[in-house]
Amino acid sequence: MEIQYVGEQLIFGKIGNLLIALSFTGALLAGIAYYLSFKKPLEESIWKKLARTSYLLHSFSVLSIFGLLYYLIFNHRFEYYYIWQHSSTTLPWKYIFASFWEGQEGSFLLWTFWHVILSFFIIKKGGTWEAPVMVTICLVQAFLISMVLGITIFDFKIGTNPFVLLRDHPDMANLPFIQMPDYLQKLADGRGLNPLLQNYWMVIHPPVLFLGFASTLIPFAFAMAGLMTGRIKEWTISATPWSFFGIMALGTGILMGAAWAYEALSFGGFWAWDPVENASLVPWLTFVGAAHVMMINKKNGSTLLSSFILTIATFILVLYSTFLTRSGILGETSVHAFTDLGMTGQLLVYMVFFVVQATYLLLINRKAFPKTEKEDSLFSREFWMFIGMLVLLISGLQITFTTSIPVINKIFGTNMAPPANVIDHYNSWQIPFAVIICLLFAFAQFLKYKDTSPKEFWKKLSLSLIVSVVITAVSGWFIAFDKVQHLLLLFASIFAVVANLDYAIRFLKGKIDHAGGSVAHIGIALILLGALISNAKSQVISRNLLNIDLGKDFPNNENIMLTKGDTLQMANYFITYSGKEKEGVNVYYNIDYLKPDFATGKLTPAFRLRPTVQLNPRMGNVSEPATKRFFDKDIYTHVTYADLENLDNPNQNAEYLEPKINTISVGDTISTSNSLIYLEGLSQDTDRSALGLGPEDIAVGAVLKLLISIKNLTVQFHYL
């Protein structure tokens, strides 16, 4: 007998599935109609009208899916698996907002949403480019929407549907409580948002990052339109502004992700060369290269083929990064890749389709590409811009190769191991590339297009060069870098900042509308300078000076043990732990930093940090750091271990607590609420008669060292 479930609102799922079908059909129909509109000029108006109507249907459906999913999330409709999996009733509204794009389906829809917004500018302002450009956009939209279709054809699954019911999902369908008509009443809450993502940066970082990903489509669509229509020399004029917009959007998204990592994670500062980080960085590098060779093409008509190749490569690399992060292949090498939802084959088809299309169009148009008649002068701006593009390309290839080691192993059956020290490996390659790029930032703008007098060039550059050398010498002496490559990057980044300021002030006379390149170069150079100083001079100041080993999980050279009321020295400060406060799911630990006043001999308060432990019984507790910012440094503090008992009443002194069983080896340390217990060794020197043991009985005792803190007094005990 069919179960009559109570409390479900199935109408929303039916509407959602209808909207997905309409958006997919509308995108396909619009793409076909746009193609016919420029292929059949006599019927252009008819086909364009159909194309716009179909695309309007597609756009309305995408926006409606967005609105419907948010309605279900905010109303906690846990009968839908996606809502249950990514949201909960206890989440603040801003994190409920972010739960939309935590899953693969939501992130694909976010990507599709941005394409809809950007494509309206093409329809409004595209003119004769509208039809051929929109063909590619419509095809991409159809592929993206197919990722949320959730249908099976001949045992091949196409997409995962965000409107699938909880009781129909394979992970839940066979659970006993699903057989109960009132199963919704048994659901206390949703699974909730990953605690690592419960940070304000994650509310704004993914939308901006996906805007950057979406913006790579527009120059690619212009390139495809140029090849389809034979207008291979014209497309860069329209594509160049879109490229710089995309560079800005994608770069901002990457920087937001770096800020999130710096503030909320402890896996390696703001950039750990994680595969998912790399997957967003590489397309940005090629995007920058593409925009600059488009500028060269605009000036002298050369580098047309390079403009095509880099623009196409940027979009394909975005698709490749999508494959890497969503196929599950990075599951063991990345801390924040998606798991495999069975779409690996579909993602490959998506990527291969556009690789084949672009390659085919380039081949059939190969004879139309102009040949450069003479080489660029060594003292021309375009020569060094082209060199910069090559450096960015090589940089991206190195990152892509190392990141793709799991893919290479899977395809070729090899067993290459990723680098043991990822950060050192990438830095050894990327710092020299960064040095070259900063040097190009510094001197390239002092060169004219086509040719420049060497004497004039050195005269213009000399002031910036001298000032940069002086600043580098002084800065290097104060900072005391111990590696040559760090000193080289210090000089190159300072040179880039000084030279571009000089160029903007002396030669552009402060004209902001002409100083866009200088401002961008200064910004990137400052980012590299900050990264250099923060990474190269980063040091751990929390060192345990007590005569006890904190254990292999808490190495003494990185951790310091604080009990309530303790005052311990840490670098130039004294720190004390004054207590904890529970607010909702967060536990805040009050760490007071004190500075010694040598005149009075007393300690005076300097500042307080409140690192957090977020309680999450479903996914595990997560520690979130607190940071004190200074002009010349940041102090970054997080909790590596804490006693989480009696949180609702931390001042309660329970007469009896349930015992805990710990398994330890000699040399291990375990923590209690007010002490550390260290197992020094084992001993057979035991009074057998006192224990009532016979001569043949075996008795082994544990030699324990206890470190107990009572207010400001630290006491050590030894027990046998």
C-alpha positions in Angstrom: 0.0 0.0 0.0 1.3 3.4 -0.9 2.3 5.5 2.1 0.4 8.8 2.5 3.0 11.1 3.8 2.0 14.0 6.2 3.2 17.6 5.9 5.0 17.4 2.6 4.6 20.3 0.1 5.2 18.5 -3.2 3.9 21.3 -5.4 7.2 23.3 -5.0 9.2 20.3 -6.3 6.9 19.9 -9.3 7.2 23.6 -10.1 11.0 23.5 -9.7 11.3 20.5 -12.1 9.1 22.3 -14.6 11.3 25.4 -14.4 14.5 23.3 -14.9 13.0 21.7 -18.0 11.9 25.1 -19.4 15.3 26.7 -18.8 17.1 23.8 -20.5 14.7 23.8 -23.5 14.7 27.6 -23.7 18.5 27.7 -23.8 18.8 25.1 -26.5 16.0 26.6 -28.7 17.5 30.1 -28.3 20.9 28.8 -29.4 19.5 27.2 -32.5 17.4 30.2 -33.4 20.3 32.6 -32.9 22.5 30.4 -35.1 19.9 30.5 -37.9 19.4 34.2 -37.5 22.9 35.0 -38.7 23.2 32.1 -41.1 20.0 33.0 -42.9 20.1 36.8 -43.3 16.7 37.0 -45.2 15.0 35.4 -42.2 17.0 37.2 -39.6 14.2 39.1 -37.9 12.0 36.0 -37.5 14.7 33.8 -36.0 16.1 36.6 -33.8 12.6 37.2 -32.4 12.2 33.5 -31.6 15.7 33.4 -30.1 15.1 36.4 -27.8 11.7 35.0 -26.7 13.3 31.6 -26.0 16.2 33.1 -24.1 13.8 35.2 -22.1 11.9 32.0 -21.1 15.3 30.5 -20.1 16.2 33.5 -18.1 12.9 33.7 -16.3 13.1 30.0 -15.4 16.7 30.4 -14.0 15.7 33.4 -11.9 12.5 31.6 -10.7 14.5 28.5 -9.7 16.8 30.8 -7.7 13.8 32.4 -6.0 12.1 29.0 -5.3 15.1 27.4 -3.8 15.6 30.4 -1.5 11.9 30.1 -0.5 12.4 26.5 0.4 15.6 27.2 2.3 14.2 30.1 4.4 11.0 28.1 5.2 13.0 25.0 6.2 11.3 22.6 3.8 13.3 19.5 4.8 11.3 17.1 2.7 13.7 18.2 -0.1 17.1 16.6 0.3 19.1 19.7 -0.9 17.4 21.9 1.7 17.9 19.3 4.5 21.6 18.7 3.5 22.8 22.3 3.4 20.6 24.3 5.9 19.2 24.2 9.4 16.9 26.2 11.6 19.7 27.3 13.9 21.7 29.1 11.1 21.7 32.9 11.1 20.0 34.3 8.1 23.3 35.3 6.4 24.5 31.8 6.5 21.2 30.4 5.4 21.7 32.8 2.4 25.1 31.2 1.8 23.8 27.6 2.1 22.3 28.0 -1.4 25.7 27.6 -3.0 27.3 25.2 -0.6 26.3 22.2 -2.8 27.1 21.5 -6.4 23.6 22.1 -7.6 23.4 25.6 -6.0 26.8 26.6 -7.3 25.9 25.6 -10.9 22.8 27.6 -10.6 24.8 30.6 -9.2 27.1 30.3 -12.2 24.1 30.2 -14.6 22.5 33.2 -12.9 25.5 35.4 -13.6 25.5 34.3 -17.3 21.9 35.4 -17.5 22.8 38.8 -16.0 25.8 39.3 -18.3 24.1 38.1 -21.4 21.4 40.8 -21.1 24.2 43.4 -21.8 25.1 41.5 -25.0 21.4 41.5 -26.1 21.0 45.2 -25.3 24.3 46.5 -26.7 25.7 43.7 -28.9 24.4 44.9 -32.2 25.6 42.7 -35.1 27.5 40.6 -32.6 24.4 39.6 -30.6 23.4 36.5 -32.6 26.8 34.8 -33.0 27.9 35.6 -29.5 24.6 34.4 -28.0 25.0 31.0 -29.8 27.9 30.1 -27.5 26.3 31.6 -24.4 23.1 29.6 -25.0 25.1 26.4 -25.5 27.0 26.9 -22.3 23.8 27.7 -20.4 22.3 24.4 -21.7 25.3 22.5 -20.5 25.1 24.1 -17.1 21.4 23.6 -16.6 21.9 19.9 -17.6 24.0 19.6 -14.4 20.8 20.0 -12.4 18.4 18.0 -14.6 18.6 14.9 -12.5 17.4 12.5 -15.2 18.7 9.1 -16.4 18.9 8.1 -20.0 20.1 4.6 -20.9 21.7 4.2 -17.4 23.6 7.5 -17.9 22.8 10.0 -15.2 22.5 13.6 -16.3 22.9 16.0 -13.5 21.7 16.0 -9.9 18.3 17.6 -9.1 18.0 20.1 -6.2 14.3 19.4 -5.9 14.6 15.6 -5.3 12.7 14.6 -2.2 14.5 13.4 0.9 12.7 10.1 0.9 13.7 9.5 -2.7 17.4 10.3 -2.4 19.6 7.1 -2.6 21.3 7.9 0.7 18.0 8.1 2.6 15.4 6.0 0.8 16.1 2.8 2.7 16.2 4.2 6.1 13.4 3.0 8.4 12.1 6.4 9.5 11.4 7.2 5.8 8.7 4.5 5.9 6.8 6.5 8.5 4.0 8.7 7.2 5.0 11.5 9.6 8.7 11.2 9.0 9.0 15.0 8.8 8.1 15.2 12.4 11.1 13.0 13.2 13.5 15.4 11.6 14.7 17.6 14.4 16.6 19.8 12.0 18.6 20.0 8.8 22.2 18.9 8.5 23.3 22.5 8.2 26.1 24.4 6.6 29.7 23.2 6.9 31.1 25.1 9.9 34.2 26.1 7.9 31.9 28.0 5.6 30.1 29.9 8.4 32.1 33.1 7.9 31.1 36.4 6.5 33.6 36.0 3.7 31.8 32.9 2.4 28.6 35.0 2.1 30.2 37.3 -0.5 33.3 35.3 -1.8 31.5 32.6 -3.9 29.1 35.0 -5.7 32.0 37.3 -6.7 34.2 34.3 -7.7 31.5 32.8 -9.9 30.9 36.2 -11.4 34.6 36.0 -12.4 34.1 32.5 -13.8 31.0 33.7 -15.7 32.8 36.7 -17.2 35.4 34.4 -18.9 32.5 33.2 -21.2 31.9 36.6 -22.8 35.4 37.0 -24.5 35.3 33.3 -25.4 31.9 33.8 -27.0 33.2 36.8 -29.0 36.2 34.7 -30.1 33.9 31.9 -31.3 31.6 34.4 -33.0 34.6 35.9 -34.8 35.5 32.4 -36.1 31.9 31.5 -37.0 31.3 34.7 -39.0 34.8 35.1 -40.5 35.2 38.4 -38.6 38.4 37.2 -37.0 40.1 40.7 -36.8 37.2 42.6 -35.2 36.1 40.6 -32.2 39.0 41.7 -29.9 37.6 45.3 -30.0 34.5 44.2 -28.1 36.1 41.5 -26.1 38.9 43.6 -24.6 36.7 45.6 -22.1 35.0 42.4 -21.1 38.3 40.8 -20.5 39.5 43.5 -18.1 36.1 43.4 -16.3 36.6 39.6 -15.9 40.1 40.0 -14.6 38.9 42.4 -12.0 35.9 40.2 -11.0 37.9 37.0 -10.9 40.8 38.6 -9.1 38.5 40.1 -6.5 36.9 36.7 -5.9 40.3 35.1 -5.5 41.5 37.8 -3.0 38.2 37.3 -1.0 39.0 33.6 -0.8 42.5 34.4 0.4 41.1 36.8 3.1 38.7 34.0 4.2 41.6 31.6 4.5 43.7 34.1 6.4 40.9 34.9 8.9 39.1 31.6 9.3 41.3 28.7 8.4 44.5 27.4 9.9 45.7 25.4 6.9 48.4 27.8 5.8 47.8 31.5 6.0 46.0 33.2 3.1 47.4 31.0 0.3 48.4 27.3 0.8 48.5 26.3 -2.9 45.6 24.1 -2.3 44.4 22.5 -5.6 41.0 24.3 -5.5 42.9 27.6 -5.0 45.1 26.8 -7.9 42.1 26.0 -10.1 40.9 29.6 -9.8 44.3 31.2 -10.1 45.4 29.6 -13.4 42.5 30.9 -15.5 43.1 34.4 -14.0 46.8 34.2 -15.2 45.8 33.3 -18.7 43.0 35.9 -18.7 45.5 38.6 -17.8 47.8 37.4 -20.7 44.8 37.3 -23.1 43.8 40.9 -22.3 47.3 42.2 -22.8 47.8 40.5 -26.2 44.5 41.9 -27.3 45.9 45.3 -26.5 48.9 44.6 -28.7 46.6 43.5 -31.4 44.6 46.7 -31.2 47.8 48.7 -31.6 49.6 46.9 -34.4 47.4 44.1 -35.6 49.8 41.3 -34.4 49.2 38.6 -31.8 45.8 37.8 -33.2 46.4 34.0 -32.9 47.7 34.5 -29.4 44.6 36.4 -28.5 42.4 33.5 -29.7 44.4 30.8 -28.0 44.6 32.5 -24.6 41.0 33.6 -24.6 39.9 30.0 -25.5 42.4 28.6 -23.0 41.0 30.8 -20.2 37.5 29.5 -20.6 38.6 25.9 -21.1 40.7 26.2 -17.9 37.6 27.3 -16.0 35.9 24.1 -17.3 38.9 22.1 -16.3 38.9 23.6 -12.8 35.2 22.7 -12.6 36.1 19.1 -13.5 39.0 19.0 -10.9 36.9 20.4 -8.1 33.6 18.5 -8.8 34.7 15.1 -10.0 36.0 14.0 -6.6 39.4 13.3 -8.0 41.0 15.9 -5.6 39.2 14.4 -2.6 42.5 13.3 -1.0 44.6 16.3 -1.9 42.3 19.3 -1.3 40.6 20.5 1.9 37.6 22.0 0.1 36.8 20.2 -3.1 33.4 18.8 -3.8 32.7 15.1 -3.6 31.9 13.1 -6.7 28.1 13.1 -7.4 28.5 10.8 -10.4 28.9 13.7 -12.9 32.5 13.0 -13.9 31.5 11.8 -17.4 29.1 14.7 -17.9 31.8 17.2 -16.9 34.3 15.6 -19.3 31.7 15.9 -22.2 31.1 19.5 -21.3 34.8 20.3 -21.5 35.7 18.2 -24.5 32.8 19.6 -26.5 34.1 23.2 -26.3 37.8 22.1 -26.8 36.8 20.3 -30.0 34.5 23.2 -31.2 37.3 25.8 -30.7 40.0 23.6 -32.3 37.8 22.9 -35.3 36.9 26.6 -35.8 40.6 27.6 -35.5 41.7 25.0 -38.1 39.1 26.0 -40.7 40.1 29.7 -40.3 43.8 29.1 -40.2 44.5 30.7 -43.6 42.8 33.9 -42.7 45.2 34.8 -39.9 47.6 37.6 -40.9 51.3 36.9 -40.8 53.6 39.3 -39.0 56.0 40.9 -41.5 58.7 42.1 -39.1 59.8 41.4 -35.6 58.9 43.8 -32.7 61.7 46.1 -31.5 63.5 45.1 -28.3 62.6 48.6 -27.0 58.9 48.4 -27.8 56.1 48.0 -25.3 54.4 45.3 -27.2 57.5 43.1 -27.2 57.7 43.1 -23.4 54.0 42.7 -23.0 54.3 39.6 -25.1 57.1 38.3 -22.9 54.9 38.9 -19.9 52.2 36.9 -21.5 54.6 34.0 -22.0 55.8 34.2 -18.4 52.2 34.1 -17.1 51.5 31.1 -19.4 54.5 29.2 -18.2 53.5 30.0 -14.6 50.0 28.6 -15.2 51.4 25.5 -16.9 53.6 24.7 -13.9 50.7 25.1 -11.5 48.4 23.1 -13.7 50.8 20.2 -14.1 51.5 19.8 -10.3 47.8 20.2 -9.5 46.9 17.6 -12.1 49.1 14.9 -10.7 46.0 12.9 -9.5 44.5 13.2 -13.0 47.7 12.1 -14.6 48.0 9.1 -12.3 44.4 8.1 -13.0 44.7 8.4 -16.8 48.1 6.8 -17.3 48.2 4.5 -14.4 51.3 6.2 -12.9 52.0 6.6 -9.3 53.5 10.1 -9.1 53.4 11.6 -5.6 52.4 15.2 -5.0 55.2 17.3 -3.5 55.8 16.6 0.1 56.0 20.3 1.0 53.5 21.9 -1.3 54.2 25.5 -0.3 58.0 25.3 -0.8 57.5 23.5 -4.1 55.2 26.1 -5.6 57.1 29.0 -4.2 60.4 27.8 -5.6 58.8 28.0 -9.1 56.5 30.9 -8.7 58.7 33.4 -7.0 61.0 33.8 -10.0 58.0 34.2 -12.2 56.7 36.9 -9.9 60.0 38.7 -10.0 60.0 38.8 -13.8 56.4 40.1 -13.9 57.1 42.8 -11.3 60.1 44.0 -13.3 57.9 44.1 -16.5 55.3 46.1 -14.5 58.1 48.6 -13.6 59.7 49.3 -17.0 57.3 48.3 -19.7 55.1 51.4 -19.4 58.1 53.7 -20.0 58.3 52.1 -23.5 56.3 53.3 -26.4 54.5 51.1 -28.9 56.6 50.1 -32.0 59.9 51.6 -30.8 61.6 53.7 -28.2 65.0 55.5 -28.1 67.1 53.5 -25.6 68.6 56.8 -24.3 65.1 58.3 -23.7 64.0 55.0 -22.0 66.8 54.9 -19.5 66.5 58.6 -18.8 62.8 58.2 -17.9 63.4 55.0 -15.8 66.5 56.1 -13.9 64.8 58.0 -11.1 62.4 55.1 -10.3 65.3 52.7 -10.4 67.5 54.6 -8.0 64.7 55.3 -5.5 63.7 51.6 -5.6 67.3 50.4 -4.9 67.5 52.8 -1.9 64.1 51.7 -0.5 65.0 48.0 -1.0 68.4 48.4 0.7 66.8 50.0 3.8 63.8 47.6 3.9 66.0 44.6 3.4 68.2 45.6 6.3 65.2 46.1 8.6 63.3 43.0 7.5 66.5 40.8 7.3 65.5 38.4 4.6 67.8 35.3 4.5 67.0 34.1 1.0 68.2 35.6 -2.2 64.9 35.0 -4.0 63.0 36.9 -1.3 65.4 39.9 -1.7 64.9 39.8 -5.5 61.1 39.8 -5.1 61.3 42.6 -2.5 63.2 44.8 -5.0 61.0 43.8 -8.0 57.7 44.6 -6.2 59.1 47.9 -4.7 60.4 48.8 -8.2 56.9 48.1 -9.7 55.2 50.3 -7.2 57.7 53.2 -7.4 57.9 53.1 -11.2 54.2 53.1 -11.8 53.7 55.9 -9.3 56.4 57.8 -11.1 54.8 57.1 -14.5 51.3 58.2 -13.3 52.5 61.4 -11.7 55.3 62.6 -14.0 54.2 61.4 -17.4 50.4 61.0 -17.1 50.2 64.1 -15.0 47.8 62.4 -12.6 45.1 61.8 -15.3 43.1 59.0 -13.7 41.3 58.0 -16.9 44.7 57.1 -18.4 46.2 55.5 -15.3 44.2 52.3 -15.1 47.2 50.2 -16.0 49.5 51.9 -13.5 46.9 51.5 -10.7 46.4 47.8 -11.5 50.1 47.1 -11.6 50.6 48.9 -8.2 47.8 46.9 -6.7 49.2 43.5 -7.8 52.8 44.5 -6.8 51.6 45.5 -3.3 49.7 42.2 -3.0 52.9 40.3 -3.9 54.9 42.5 -1.5 52.5 41.8 1.4 52.5 38.1 0.6 56.3 38.0 0.6 56.7 39.8 3.9 53.9 37.8 5.7 55.0 34.4 4.4 58.8 34.9 4.7 58.7 36.5 8.1 55.9 34.4 9.6 56.9 32.9 12.9 55.2 30.8 15.6 55.5 32.6 19.0 53.4 30.1 21.0 56.1 27.8 22.4 55.6 25.6 25.4 58.3 26.3 27.9 56.9 24.0 30.6 58.8 20.9 31.5 56.3 18.6 30.0 55.6 17.2 26.5 52.2 18.1 25.2 52.2 15.1 22.9 52.7 14.4 19.2 49.4 16.1 18.2 50.4 19.4 20.0 54.1 19.9 19.3 55.9 22.0 21.9 57.3 24.4 19.4 53.9 25.4 18.1 51.5 25.2 21.1 51.3 26.7 24.6 49.0 25.3 27.3 46.9 27.8 29.2 44.6 27.0 32.2 42.3 29.6 33.7 44.2 32.2 35.7 47.6 31.3 34.3 49.9 34.0 33.2 52.6 32.8 30.8 55.2 34.6 28.7 54.8 34.5 24.9 57.3 36.4 22.8 57.1 40.1 24.0 53.8 39.6 25.8 52.5 37.9 28.8 49.1 36.1 28.2 46.4 34.9 30.5 43.3 32.9 30.0 40.4 34.5 31.9 37.5 32.3 30.9 35.1 31.2 28.2 31.7 32.4 27.1 29.1 30.4 25.1 27.0 32.3 22.7 24.7 30.1 20.6 26.9 27.5 18.9 30.1 29.5 19.5 32.4 29.2 22.5 34.6 32.3 22.9 37.9 32.0 24.8 39.1 35.2 26.3 42.9 35.5 26.0 44.3 38.7 27.5 47.6 40.0 26.2 49.7 42.0 28.8 52.7 44.1 28.3 55.3 44.6 31.1 55.7 48.1 32.4 59.4 48.3 33.3 58.9 51.5 35.3 56.4 50.0 37.7 57.3 46.4 37.4 53.7 45.5 36.6 51.8 44.0 33.7 49.4 46.3 31.9 46.6 45.1 29.5 47.5 45.5 25.8 44.5 43.8 24.1 42.2 40.8 24.2 41.7 38.2 21.6 38.7 35.8 21.5 39.4 32.8 19.4 36.3 30.6 18.8 35.3 27.0 18.8 32.1 26.5 16.9 30.1 23.5 18.2 28.8 21.3 15.5 27.7 17.8 16.6 26.9 16.7 13.1 30.1 17.7 11.3 32.6 18.1 14.2 33.6 21.2 16.1 35.7 23.8 14.3 38.2 26.2 15.7 38.2 29.7 14.2 41.1 32.1 14.9 41.1 35.6 16.2 43.5 38.2 14.8 44.9 41.4 16.2 46.1 43.7 13.4 49.0 46.2 13.7 50.6 48.4 11.1 53.6 46.1 10.8 52.3 42.7 11.9 49.3 40.6 12.8 49.0 38.3 15.8 47.0 35.2 14.9 45.6 33.1 17.7 43.5 29.9 17.5 42.5 27.1 19.9 44.1 23.7 19.1 42.5 21.9 22.1 40.0 22.9 24.7 37.9 21.3 27.4 34.3 21.6 26.2 32.5 20.2 29.3 30.1 22.2 31.4 29.6 24.8 28.7 26.1 25.8 29.7 27.4 26.4 33.3 31.2 26.8 33.2 31.4 27.9 36.9 29.7 24.7 38.1 31.9 22.4 40.1 30.4 19.0 39.6 30.9 16.5 42.5 31.1 13.6 40.1 31.8 13.3 36.4 31.6 10.1 34.3 35.0 8.5 33.9 36.8 8.6 30.5 38.9 5.8 29.1 42.1 6.9 27.3 44.5 4.7 25.4 48.1 6.1 25.5 51.6 5.0 24.9 54.8 5.9 26.9 55.6 9.5 26.2 52.0 10.5 25.4 50.1 13.3 27.2 46.4 13.5 27.9 44.5 16.6 29.1 41.8 16.9 31.8 39.8 20.0 32.8 42.6 21.3 35.0 45.7 19.3 34.4 48.0 17.4 32.0 48.8 13.8 32.6 52.1 12.5 31.1 53.0 8.8 31.0 56.7 8.6 31.8 57.0 4.8 31.6 56.0 1.5 33.2 57.4 -0.1 36.3 57.3 -3.6 37.9 58.4 -2.2 41.3 55.1 -2.8 42.9 54.2 -3.9 46.5 52.6 -7.2 45.6 51.6 -8.0 49.2 49.6 -4.8 49.5 47.7 -5.7 46.4 47.1 -9.3 47.6 49.1 -10.8 44.7 51.0 -14.1 44.6 54.5 -14.6 43.5 53.4 -15.8 40.0 51.1 -12.9 39.4 52.2 -10.1 37.1 51.9 -6.5 38.3 52.8 -3.5 36.2 52.5 0.1 37.4 52.3 3.3 35.4 54.6 6.2 36.2 52.5 9.3 35.7 53.6 12.9 35.9 50.7 15.4 36.6 50.9 19.1 35.9 48.1 20.9 37.8 47.4 24.6 37.6 46.0 26.3 40.7 45.4 30.0 40.0 48.9 31.4 39.3 50.7 28.4 40.7 51.8 25.5 38.5 52.5 22.3 40.5 54.0 19.1 39.2 53.2 15.7 40.8 54.7 12.3 40.2 52.6 9.2 40.7 53.4 5.6 40.5 
